Each structure stands twice: as C-alpha cells, then as structure tokens.
C-alpha cells in the first residue's frame, strides 16, 4: 500500500472514532422510553409523578418530617360510640359550579386535561392510584378516599365538632385530604390508621404519611402512640413539608337532642326538634341545613342526602 493510501486510511479511522465519541457523550439514548409527566412534575420509576419542588414550596414555614409529627397531639384513641357516616355530609357541590366534591377531586388529580360537560360529566382524563400504582383512563374504577377516614376522625376528636365543621372536613379539597384511588384500595384501607395499614406501593409512603399528618394537624385531631410510631417509620428520609394552616373548627353544644326526657327527636342530633305528633315541615321550624340520621319522622330530608331543610 502506498504512503498516501496509508495516511487516508488512518484519517478515516480517527474521524470515525471522533464521531462515535460525540454520540456517546452528547446524544440522549432513545432506546429507553421516557415516561411523560404533566408540567411541574417529574416521572418516577414506577410511572407515577412527584411534584417538582418550586420556590414557593420551599417556604420559611417548611419543617422536617420529625418536627411535623411532633406537632400532633398524642392521646389514646377514642371510640366510635355515636358515630354515623351521615353525620358527615359529603360529596356536596360547595362551589355551586355543578361539580360535587368527588368530581372536583377527579378533575384536580387527573394527569391529563379533563373536559367538563353538562351536569359535570367528565370526558378524558387519566389517573394514578398512588396506593397501589394502578393507572386508568376510566374514573368509574376509582373511589375518593378520605385519607383520614371519617370514623378515624370521629375517634380522634371529631365527635365534639358541630355539623358545619364535619361537613367542611368531609369535603376538604386541601392538598392530601382526599385522593382518588382504586375501589379495592379504598375498601381494604377502610378506617384504619397507619399503625395497621400502609399503602402497598412503598413509593407512596412519603406522600400518604405526610397527607395523614398534615390533615390531622390542620383539623386539630389527635393521634395515638402506635399511630405516631408508624408515621415516624413511614416518613423516614422524606423531604421537608410546609406546616398547614389550622382549619376553623366549631364545637357542638352539650348534647340535649334525643336524650331521655329531652323532647328532642334523635333523628336530628344537631338541633332540638320534637318527635311527632304533630307532623312538622320545614316551614314550621327555623332550623336550616341540619344533620338528619335514622328514621326522619318529619321527612325533612327529602332527597336522602343527610341534610334537612336545605331550601
């Protein structure tokens, strides 16, 4: 081979090496699919999303998770004596826009845009049930979970609340209070606290335990010692969080309704309305939007949503 041919061959080899090095160091590997996520979030290894930190989230009110748990009031858990789910009117249209709380959560938590039609019919959308990592475009596969269940709240101090406070808690759209999850997860979790149930998806533990703790702090609910120990374990290594602002909490007056000899019908625990006779209607009483449970002998709750004389 001539000298000139040898030089050309050597230059060709050097050029190919430089091109290969450039691609190896400066070009994204497109053989691995990239999980897309909505703006402001980052994709996780499990295909879910984590909210990306922003300047507003890193506020002076942020604290470490141990300090957050320290803000809980520790006390023995109460009982469910007197508890009834109907004492917490829920899935209401608090904003008057035609969408009840359930649909508001679905709209908020969808990872893609949702079109809202007449009577708040939802079109489109895609959801991730963080408890188990299941994703779906079908909202009928999902239920809305009160992270701190209504019965758990009752055992932790909500038994002393007035009806407007219970209604506000049951429809709380603050971050983390209500989440869309699969029906199976919602039913398995039921009203258990973190000492007896944790999401099977471990990457959901930080979010779940943070939401549980901040909800209890926000509403002034107590936590029992086993619950606190479980929260500290779940929150180990989790990022700092913002301290929640307290929710306005009203306390119910000393109970008189429905007591022996009180003359008040137990179907209306927040107000004192006598049992029939005579049969009363809403025009005969001054009370409005009060809790109705049980028999409702005066038929104040015409639509069966647990609230009497709504008009």
N, C-alpha and C positions, 0 to 999 in steps of 0.2 A: 504494500500500500504506500502511495506517495506521501510526502510530508504534508502537503496541503490537505489531502483527504483525512489524515490523522487529526489535524487541527479542527476541521469541520466536525468530525465525529465527537471530539472532546467538547466543543462548544455546545453541540446538541444535547449531550448528556447533562452538562451544567445547567442549561436552560430548563430542561425537564425537571431537574431537582428543585430549582427555584420556584417553578410553578406549583409543584407538589407541596412545597413548604408553605407557600402562600395560602393555598386552600386549607391546609391542615391547621393553620393558626388564625386565619381571618374570616372563615366562612362557617355559618351555622350548619350543624349536622341536621339534615332534613329527613333522616331515616326514622327518627322517633317522633310520633305525633305530639303536637303541643296542645295541651288542654286549654281551651279558651275560657276566659272568665270575664264577667262584666267589668266596665271601667271602675277603678277604685278597689279592685280585689285582685288576689293572686291565686293561681290554681294550686291545689295541694296534690300530693302524690296519690291520694285516694280519689281525685277527680272532683273534690268539693272546692269551696272557696274560703279563703280567710280574708277578712277586711284588712287592707293595707293600711299601715299607720299613717296618719296625717298630722300636720302641725296642730290642728285643733284638738286631736285626741291626746296629744302629749301635753296636757294642761298641768297647772300647778296643783290641781286637786287630785292628780293620779297618785295612787299608793301601791305598794307591793301587796301581793295577794294575802300574805300572812297578816299584814296590817288591816286589810279589808275584813278578813274573818274576825279579827279582834273587835270590830265594830258591832258584831252580832251580840244580842242579849241572850246569854245562855240560861236556860231554865228547863226543868222537866217538861216533857210533852204532856199536853192536856188530853182530854178525851173527846170523843165525837158525840157525847150526850147533847141532844137537841139539834144536831146537825141535820140539815136537809139541803140538797143541791139547789132547790128552788129558792132558798134564802139568798142566793147569789144570781140575780137576773143577768143572763149573759146572751151573747150574740145579738146585741142591740145595735141599732143604727144611731150611734151617738152624734155623728156629724150631720145627719139629715140629708146625706147625699144619695141615699138609696142602697148603700152597701153596708151590711151588718159587719160586726167585728170579725167574723170568720172570713168573709171575703176581703176585708181590709188586710188581714194577715197574709192571705194568699197573694194579693196584689203586691204587697210590700216585699214578700220573701221570694217572689219569682226571680229566677236568674236571667230571664229574658222578658221583653216587653209583653204586657198583657193588654188586650183591647177590652174595654168595658162597654157592654151593650145595655139595652133596656133592662130594667129591674136588676142591674148589676150582674148580668150574665157575662162570664169571663170567657174570652177567646184567646187561644195561645197560652204561653207561659211554660215554664219548666222549673221543677222544684227538686231540691235535695233534702231528703230526710236525714239530718245530721246524726241522729241517734244510731242509725244502722247503715248509713252510707247509700241508701237506696234513692235513685233519681227517677223522675217520671214527668211526662207532659200532661198527665191526667189528674186533675185536682180531686176527683172522686176517690182516689186511692189514699187521700190524706185526711187526717183529722187535726184539729187545732188543740195542742196540749197547753194547759196551764202548767208552766214549769214548776211552780209551787202550786200543787193541786188545791182545789177548793177545800177539801176535807182536811188536808195538811194545814192550810191557813187557819181553819177553824180551831184545830188543836193547838195552834201557835199564837192565838190571841184574837183572831177574827170573830170569835164568839161574842166579844164585847162590842163589836162595831155596830153602827147604825146601818140602816138599809142603803142609803146613798153611798156609803163607803164600800159596802160589799159589792154593789153594782159597779162602782168605779174599778175595784180590784178585778172583778170578773171580766172586764172589758178593757183592761190596761194595755195600751199599744206602746208602752215604753219598751226600749230595746231589751229583748230577752225574756219578757214576761210571758209572751205567747209565741209558740213556734208551730210550724206545720210539719207533722211527722206522719209516718205510716200508721194506719189504724192498729196494726199489730203492736208496734212500739208503745203507742198511747195506752193500750189496754194492759200490756204487760207491766208498764211502769205504774199505772193506776195512781194511787195516792201515796206511794212510798217515797221516803226521803233518801238522800244519798247514802245513808248507812246501810240500806237494804237493797238499793238499786242504783246502778250506774249504766250509762249508755254502753252497749256492746262495742261500738266503734270508739277505740281509745282516743283517736284524734279529736273526738267531740268533748272530751272531759274538761278541758280548759274552759271552753265556751259554756258548757252546761253548768259547771260548778260556779263559774263567775255569775251567770244569769241567776242561779238559785240564790247566791249570797246577796247580790245587789237587790233582788226583788224583796228578800226578807228585810234587808236594811231599809229600803225605801218605804216599806209599809209598816215598819216597827214590829215585825213578827219575831218571835223567839226561836231559838234553835236548841235542841237538846245536846248533851255532851257527845253521844255517839255520832250524831249528825255533824257536829263541828270537827271531830276527828276525821271523818270520811272526807269532808270538804278540804281539810288541810292536805290530805293524801292526794286527792284528785288535782289540787291546784299546785302541786309541787313543780316548780320550773315554769309556771305560766307567767305571762307578761303582766306588767303593772296595769291597773284599771282605774277608771275615774270613780270617785265616790258619788253615789246617786243622791240627788236632792230628795228630801223626805216628801212623801205624798200626804195630802191633807186627810187626816183620819178623824172621823166623828164617832163618838161612843154612844151606844144605846142607853136610854134611861133605865133605871132599875125596873126589871120586868114586873108588869102588873097584868098585862094582857093574858087571858086564858088561865090565870091562876084560880085556885079554888075560891069560890065566892066572889071573884072579881067582877063577874058580869060581862067579861070580855071574851069574845069567841076566839079560840086558839088558831083558827084559820088565818087570823090577821095579827101576827105577832108583834108588828111594829106600832100598831095603833090599837085603841080600845073601841071596838065596835061590838055591841051586844048581839048575842045569838037571837035568831027569830024565835017566836014572833015578836014584833011584826017583821015582815019581809021588807028589806030596805033596798033602794037602788042608789046609784051614785049621786043623784040629785038630792037625796035626803041627808047626805053627810058632807062634811067639809074636807075630809082627807082626800088626797090625790096621790097616785103613783106609789102605793104602798105594797108590801110583800103579801102575797096570797099563797098559802100552802094548804094541803089537805082538802077537806070537803067543800069549802067555799059556799056555805049555805045561802048567802045573799047573791051569789053569782056575779060578783064584782069583776072577776077575771074572765071576761067573755071570750078572749082569744087564747086562753090557756098558757100564757107566757109567764105566769107567776107574778104579774103586776096588776093591781086592782085600780080601777077608775083612772085609766090613762088619759082620757079625753079632757 
